């Protein structure tokens, strides 16, 4: 899966010379958190709702609400936007984009193609990816196991699952928090097989088995 498969293609933008109040209105009305700042088709910065919130307290201590609105109306986006923009491309694997967002501690990446903004990928889009690849919306059974990290270990589990009339809907693995030569595996199944027999054999064969039915 690639960024182009999950990015938001309808991108709302502002220009560097737009007022912060205009940007704030777009963020509020469109229920979004980030606005690429574009001039002559090229990205110049990015503005988030957090940038605006961080700007307001520093100015608001002695201002009433009318003065505050006036301040936001006369302040230009270019004065508070982030000028160093981390971007990605449509053909970047989605997991690389997610890693980049995590490492840079940012909530979105403008998607650039031929120098122009063609989309934006956000943490919300990454959540959609997780929901999709786990198959949780399709129901089934969730099987958690601790497996030896060796060739064929997942096949052994899959063979047992198929043996009792189920098929595999998704497989996820992780090495986080486990000892060497082991890995966590989460499998979601589908079908109406012999659940009781499946549960019994898995628990008798593998370590740390947790099965959630339905």
C-alpha positions in Angstrom: 0.0 0.0 0.0 1.2 3.5 -0.9 0.5 7.0 0.3 -1.6 7.7 -2.8 -4.0 5.0 -1.8 -4.8 6.6 1.6 -4.1 10.3 1.3 -6.7 13.0 1.3 -6.8 14.3 -2.3 -9.0 17.3 -1.7 -6.5 19.6 0.0 -7.4 22.9 1.6 -4.6 25.4 1.5 -3.9 29.0 2.4 -1.3 31.5 1.1 1.4 33.1 3.2 -0.3 36.4 3.0 -3.7 35.2 4.2 -4.7 36.2 7.7 -4.5 33.8 10.6 -8.3 34.3 11.2 -9.0 33.1 7.6 -6.8 30.0 8.3 -8.5 29.4 11.6 -11.9 29.6 10.0 -11.0 27.0 7.4 -9.5 24.6 10.0 -12.7 24.9 12.1 -15.2 24.6 9.3 -13.5 21.8 7.5 -12.7 19.9 10.8 -9.0 19.6 9.8 -5.8 20.2 11.8 -3.3 21.1 9.1 -3.1 23.6 6.2 -0.3 23.6 3.6 0.7 27.1 2.9 1.1 27.5 -0.9 2.2 30.3 -3.2 2.3 30.1 -7.0 1.6 26.3 -6.7 4.6 25.7 -4.5 4.6 24.8 -0.8 6.1 27.4 1.4 5.1 26.2 4.9 2.4 24.4 6.9 0.1 25.8 9.6 -1.7 23.7 12.2 -4.4 24.4 14.8 -1.7 24.0 17.4 0.4 26.8 15.9 -2.5 29.1 16.2 -3.3 28.0 19.8 0.4 28.5 20.8 0.4 31.9 19.2 -2.8 33.1 20.9 -1.8 32.7 24.6 1.4 34.7 24.1 -0.6 37.6 22.8 -3.9 37.2 24.7 -3.0 38.0 28.3 -4.1 41.6 28.2 -6.5 41.5 25.2 -10.3 41.3 25.2 -12.1 39.1 22.7 -12.5 41.9 20.2 -8.9 42.8 20.3 -7.9 39.2 20.0 -10.0 38.8 16.8 -8.4 41.9 15.5 -5.0 40.5 16.2 -5.7 37.3 14.3 -7.2 39.3 11.4 -4.1 41.4 11.0 -1.5 38.6 11.6 -0.4 36.9 8.4 0.0 33.1 8.1 3.6 33.5 7.1 4.4 35.0 10.6 3.5 31.9 12.5 3.6 29.0 10.0 6.3 26.3 10.1 8.6 27.0 7.3 10.5 23.7 7.4 8.0 21.3 5.9 8.5 17.5 6.0 6.8 16.1 2.9 6.2 12.7 1.2 5.3 11.5 -2.3 2.3 9.5 -3.7 4.5 6.4 -4.3 6.0 6.3 -0.8 5.0 3.1 1.0 2.4 4.0 3.7 4.5 2.4 6.5 7.5 4.7 5.5 5.2 7.7 5.8 3.9 6.6 9.2 7.5 6.1 10.4 8.5 9.5 9.2 5.6 11.1 11.0 6.5 9.2 14.2 10.2 10.1 14.0 9.5 13.8 13.3 6.7 14.0 15.8 4.3 15.5 13.3 0.6 14.9 12.5 0.6 15.2 8.8 2.7 15.1 5.6 1.9 17.2 2.5 2.1 14.9 -0.5 4.2 16.4 -3.3 4.3 15.4 -7.0 6.2 17.4 -9.6 6.7 20.2 -7.1 3.0 20.6 -6.4 0.7 19.6 -3.5 -1.5 16.7 -4.6 -2.7 15.5 -1.3 -2.1 15.3 2.4 -1.6 12.2 4.7 -2.5 12.6 8.3 -2.4 10.6 11.5 -6.2 10.0 11.0 -5.4 8.4 7.6 -2.9 6.1 9.3 -5.6 5.1 11.8 -7.8 4.2 8.8 -4.9 2.0 7.4 -4.6 0.2 10.8 -8.4 -0.5 10.9 -8.3 -1.8 7.3 -5.3 -4.1 7.5 -6.5 -5.7 10.8 -9.9 -6.5 9.2 -11.7 -5.6 12.4 -14.7 -4.2 10.6 -15.3 -7.7 9.1 -15.6 -9.5 12.4 -14.1 -13.0 12.8 -11.9 -14.3 15.6 -8.7 -12.5 16.8 -5.9 -14.9 17.7 -2.8 -13.7 19.6 0.2 -16.0 19.9 3.9 -15.8 20.9 5.7 -17.7 18.2 9.3 -18.7 17.6 10.9 -16.5 15.0 11.8 -19.2 12.5 10.8 -20.1 9.0 7.4 -21.9 8.9 6.1 -21.0 12.3 3.2 -18.9 10.9 2.4 -21.6 8.4 2.0 -24.1 11.3 -0.6 -21.8 12.8 -2.3 -21.2 9.5 -2.5 -24.9 8.8 -4.3 -25.5 12.1 -6.7 -22.6 11.4 -7.6 -24.0 8.0 -7.9 -27.5 9.4 -10.9 -26.4 11.5 -12.7 -24.6 8.7 -11.5 -21.1 9.0 -9.5 -18.9 6.6 -7.0 -16.1 7.4 -8.2 -12.5 7.1 -5.1 -10.7 8.3 -1.7 -11.4 9.9 0.3 -8.9 11.9 3.6 -9.4 13.7 5.6 -7.5 16.2 9.0 -7.8 17.9 8.2 -5.2 20.5 8.6 -6.3 24.1 9.5 -10.0 23.4 12.7 -11.9 24.0 15.1 -12.8 21.2 14.0 -15.4 18.7 10.3 -14.8 19.4 7.7 -12.6 18.0 4.1 -11.6 18.7 1.6 -12.6 16.0 -2.0 -11.5 15.7 -4.2 -13.3 13.2 -7.8 -12.5 12.4 -9.8 -15.3 10.9 -13.1 -15.6 9.1 -15.5 -18.4 8.5 -17.7 -20.6 10.6 -15.5 -23.5 11.6 -15.1 -25.6 14.7 -14.1 -22.8 17.1 -13.9 -25.0 20.2 -11.5 -27.5 18.6 -9.4 -24.7 17.1 -9.0 -23.0 20.5 -8.1 -26.3 22.1 -5.3 -27.2 19.7 -3.8 -23.7 19.5 -3.7 -23.5 23.3 -2.1 -26.9 23.5 0.5 -26.2 20.9 1.7 -22.6 21.2 2.6 -20.2 24.0 0.6 -17.2 25.3 -2.4 -17.9 23.2 -5.3 -15.5 23.6 -8.4 -15.9 21.4 -11.3 -13.5 21.2 -14.4 -14.9 19.6 -16.5 -12.6 17.4 
